[in-house]
Amino acid sequence: MSTSSGVRPLSLIMNSFSKQVRVMLKNDTTYVGTLVEADNYMNLVINRGVEYQNDVKKASYPYILVRGNNVLYIQLDYSEEQMSSSATTNSTE
């Protein structure tokens, strides 16, 4: 068993404030925006958020509050170009 201490997920999230993130929910909804706040339950506040359903833009919001237990994964330091290339890849399959 390793005794080295790794990076804790919550610390990574806290260090990503004011950076672009992509949050995938368990219901296949994706939000992309600037991470503003997070708490110990991984509830997130996203500024200038864009909602995607199946990689198709559905809506834009000034702020989005995401309840932590709905999060499937969080992609830190995300760029809009990654979303465009992901949509192109999925449409060609």
C-alpha positions in Angstrom: 0.0 0.0 0.0 1.3 3.4 -1.0 1.8 6.0 1.7 2.3 8.9 -0.7 -0.4 11.6 -0.5 -2.1 12.4 -3.8 -4.0 15.4 -4.9 -7.5 15.5 -3.5 -10.3 16.1 -6.0 -11.9 18.9 -4.0 -8.5 20.7 -3.9 -8.3 20.5 -7.7 -11.8 22.0 -8.0 -11.1 24.8 -5.6 -7.9 25.7 -7.6 -10.0 25.9 -10.7 -12.1 28.9 -9.8 -12.3 31.5 -12.6 -11.4 28.8 -15.1 -13.5 27.3 -17.9 -15.0 23.9 -16.9 -17.3 21.3 -18.5 -19.7 19.5 -16.1 -21.5 16.3 -17.3 -24.6 15.4 -15.3 -26.0 11.9 -14.8 -28.9 12.8 -17.1 -26.5 13.5 -20.1 -26.9 17.2 -19.8 -23.6 19.1 -20.1 -22.8 22.6 -18.8 -19.8 24.6 -19.9 -18.8 27.9 -18.2 -16.6 29.6 -15.7 -16.4 28.0 -12.3 -17.2 30.5 -9.6 -17.8 28.6 -6.5 -17.9 25.0 -5.0 -18.5 23.5 -1.6 -17.6 20.3 0.2 -20.6 18.6 -1.4 -19.3 19.5 -4.8 -22.3 21.8 -5.4 -21.0 24.1 -8.2 -21.8 27.6 -9.4 -21.0 28.3 -13.0 -20.9 31.8 -14.5 -21.9 32.4 -18.2 -23.0 28.8 -18.5 -24.1 27.1 -21.7 -26.3 24.0 -21.6 -25.8 21.2 -24.1 -28.0 18.1 -24.6 -26.4 15.4 -26.7 -23.7 18.0 -27.8 -26.4 20.4 -29.1 -26.5 23.8 -27.5 -29.9 24.3 -25.8 -29.6 27.4 -23.7 -27.3 30.0 -22.1 -27.6 31.2 -18.5 -25.9 34.0 -16.5 -25.4 31.6 -13.6 -26.0 27.9 -13.1 -26.2 26.1 -9.7 -25.4 22.4 -10.0 -26.2 20.1 -7.1 -23.2 17.9 -6.4 -25.0 14.6 -6.3 -26.1 15.0 -10.0 -22.5 15.4 -11.3 -21.1 12.5 -13.3 -17.7 14.2 -14.0 -16.0 17.6 -14.2 -13.5 18.5 -16.8 -11.2 21.3 -15.6 -9.5 23.8 -17.9 -12.0 23.2 -20.6 -12.2 25.1 -23.9 -15.1 25.6 -26.3 -13.0 24.1 -29.1 -13.0 20.8 -27.3 -16.8 20.8 -27.3 -16.9 21.6 -31.1 -14.5 18.8 -31.9 -16.4 16.4 -29.7 -19.7 17.2 -31.5 -18.0 16.7 -34.9 -16.6 13.4 -33.8 -20.0 12.2 -32.5 -21.8 13.2 -35.6 -19.5 11.3 -37.9 -20.0 8.0 -35.9 
